[in-house]
Amino acid sequence: MKKYILTLAILFSNTALAADKQEISLSHRAAAQAVLDATLAQDVIPQAMYQLKASYAHLVKDLPLKRAHREIETRYREQAIELANKRLNWEQIQPEFIALYTRTYEEQELKNIASFYRTETGKKYLKNMPATLRQSSQLVQAQMRDIRGEFKQIITQLERAITVNKSQAPSQSTSGHHD
């Protein structure tokens, strides 16, 4: 009888732990949603749609389309945009964002992140982030260009050193002795 009661106690405690984990999971997801809301994450969808439309236009630009083809091209463009709207929408992608954030950050970290983005500094950071990232990337790219130029100089020096070394190397004897 004691074993039976012990088994039931363990079973119920495991069930209680699972319920606690579910509650934590719900609050963890709520914290992730708060970050998404604070960072206006849903705004990536219109930006992505704009890029997809531009991509479609780029893909068809070299087709030999004449005025007579405008109606046909319009139908196909509408089909492409409809596809994009079905596949890339916030309702569909939001759960994936939440899953990503909850895998990456602990609940308290998400709460801290959301709190930061609700501050004036956080809002300013979000507003300026695209330009800051673009400028940062330009700075790094400029440095990389300069370094590549210096690499070319070093390689030219290496080529000279190899050439000088070849001309100064003693000729191998034909006696069959090897070092």
C-alpha positions in Angstrom: 0.0 0.0 0.0 2.9 2.4 0.8 4.4 1.7 -2.7 1.0 2.5 -4.2 0.7 5.8 -2.3 4.3 6.7 -3.1 3.7 6.0 -6.8 0.6 8.2 -6.8 2.5 11.0 -5.0 5.3 10.9 -7.6 2.7 10.8 -10.4 0.8 13.8 -9.0 4.0 15.8 -8.3 5.2 15.2 -11.8 1.8 16.4 -13.1 2.1 19.5 -10.9 5.6 20.1 -12.2 4.4 19.8 -15.8 1.6 22.3 -15.0 4.2 24.7 -13.5 6.3 24.3 -16.7 3.3 25.0 -18.8 2.6 28.2 -16.8 6.2 29.2 -17.1 6.0 28.5 -20.8 2.9 30.7 -21.2 4.5 33.6 -19.3 7.8 33.1 -21.2 5.8 33.3 -24.4 4.1 36.4 -23.1 7.5 38.0 -22.3 8.6 37.2 -25.9 5.4 38.8 -27.3 6.1 41.9 -25.2 9.5 42.2 -26.9 7.9 41.8 -30.3 5.4 44.5 -29.5 8.0 46.8 -28.0 10.3 46.4 -31.0 7.5 46.7 -33.6 8.6 43.4 -35.0 5.5 43.1 -37.2 6.9 46.0 -39.2 9.3 43.6 -40.9 6.5 42.2 -42.9 5.7 45.3 -45.0 9.4 45.8 -45.5 9.9 42.2 -46.7 6.9 42.5 -49.0 8.4 45.6 -50.5 11.6 43.7 -51.1 9.7 40.8 -52.6 7.9 43.1 -55.0 11.2 44.6 -56.1 12.7 41.2 -56.5 9.8 40.1 -58.7 10.2 43.3 -60.8 13.9 42.5 -61.1 13.2 39.0 -62.2 10.9 40.1 -65.0 12.8 43.1 -66.2 14.7 41.3 -68.9 11.7 39.5 -70.3 10.8 40.7 -73.8 7.5 42.2 -72.7 5.5 44.3 -75.1 2.5 46.5 -74.5 0.3 43.6 -75.6 1.7 41.5 -72.7 0.8 44.0 -69.9 -2.4 42.3 -69.0 -0.8 38.9 -68.9 2.2 40.2 -66.9 -0.2 41.9 -64.5 -2.1 38.6 -63.8 1.2 36.8 -63.1 2.5 39.7 -60.9 -0.8 39.6 -58.9 -0.4 35.8 -58.6 3.2 36.3 -57.3 2.1 38.9 -54.8 -0.8 36.8 -53.6 1.6 33.9 -53.0 3.8 36.2 -51.0 0.9 37.5 -49.0 -0.2 34.0 -48.1 3.3 32.8 -47.2 4.6 35.9 -45.4 2.2 37.4 -43.0 2.5 38.3 -39.3 -0.1 35.8 -38.1 1.8 33.0 -39.6 5.3 34.1 -38.7 4.6 35.5 -35.2 4.6 32.1 -33.5 8.0 31.3 -35.1 9.4 34.6 -33.7 8.1 33.8 -30.3 9.6 30.3 -30.4 13.0 31.8 -31.5 12.9 34.4 -28.7 11.9 31.9 -26.0 14.7 29.5 -27.1 17.2 32.3 -27.1 16.3 34.2 -24.0 15.2 33.4 -20.5 11.8 34.9 -19.4 13.4 37.5 -17.2 15.8 38.5 -20.0 12.9 39.0 -22.3 11.2 41.2 -19.7 14.3 43.3 -19.4 14.7 43.6 -23.2 11.0 44.7 -23.5 11.5 47.2 -20.7 14.5 48.7 -22.4 12.8 49.1 -25.7 9.9 50.9 -24.0 12.3 53.6 -22.6 13.1 56.8 -24.6 16.6 55.4 -25.2 15.2 52.1 -26.4 12.8 53.9 -28.8 15.7 56.1 -30.1 17.8 53.0 -30.6 15.1 51.3 -32.6 14.5 54.4 -34.7 18.2 54.8 -35.5 19.3 51.2 -35.7 18.9 50.7 -39.5 21.0 53.7 -40.3 23.5 52.9 -37.6 23.9 49.3 -38.8 24.2 50.5 -42.4 26.9 53.0 -41.4 28.7 50.4 -39.3 28.7 48.0 -42.2 30.1 50.7 -44.4 32.9 51.4 -41.9 33.8 47.7 -41.8 33.7 47.3 -45.6 36.0 50.3 -46.0 38.5 48.8 -43.6 38.3 45.5 -45.3 39.0 47.2 -48.7 42.0 48.9 -47.2 43.3 45.6 -45.7 42.8 43.7 -48.9 44.9 46.4 -50.6 47.6 45.8 -48.0 47.2 42.1 -48.5 48.0 42.6 -52.2 51.2 44.5 -51.2 52.2 41.7 -48.8 51.6 39.1 -51.5 53.7 41.0 -54.0 56.5 41.1 -51.4 56.0 37.4 -50.9 56.3 36.7 -54.7 59.5 38.7 -54.8 60.9 36.8 -51.8 60.1 33.5 -53.5 61.7 34.7 -56.7 64.9 35.9 -54.9 65.0 32.6 -52.9 64.7 30.5 -56.1 67.6 32.4 -57.7 69.8 32.1 -54.6 69.0 28.4 -53.9 72.0 26.2 -54.6 71.6 23.8 -57.5 71.0 20.2 -56.5 73.9 17.9 -57.1 73.4 15.0 -59.5 75.4 12.6 -57.3 72.3 11.1 -55.8 72.8 12.5 -52.3 69.7 14.1 -50.7 69.6 16.2 -47.6 
